[in-house]
């Protein structure tokens, strides 16, 4: 039966290690993916990588709330274009955020929970989330690649100003 898992925070050295490729597709993997989905929604996140729940496997789940939920095993980015800088946060790095440069369009090849191969093109926010989660599989946190820490600005009424992405050459 699927259940919520605890999220590992950035002090854990496992988050800084590359994950192991999944070779076995079966009940254990399915349980992990089901647990990750529950944990993602319980934490109100948009993406979650297996290392974030203490499992060193190349598995991610993503629901950016604009596109259908997707789960990926052994994902790899095979094409990318454009560049944009925007603010990112992470369930494993509580109470912080930072500006991160990402490709605006990507193509990912991956396997589903049964081992069948797929490819997917993504752009905008979905592409950003996928890149963020795939970085986790390589032991990279957004804090390792951010260009600067994000400090929220407020207007004269004390409301947080909406952040606009920055276009970047490259």
Buried (B, 14 or more C-beta within 10 A) or exposed (E): EBEBBEBBEBEBEEBBEEBEEBEEBEEEBBEBBBBBBBBBBEBEBBBBBBBBBEBBBBBBBBBBEEBEEBBBBBBEBEEBEBBBBBBBBBBBBEEBBBBBBBBBBBBBBBBBBEBEEEEBEBEBBBBBBBBBBBBBBEBBBBBEBBEEEBEEEEEEEEEEEEEEBEEBEE
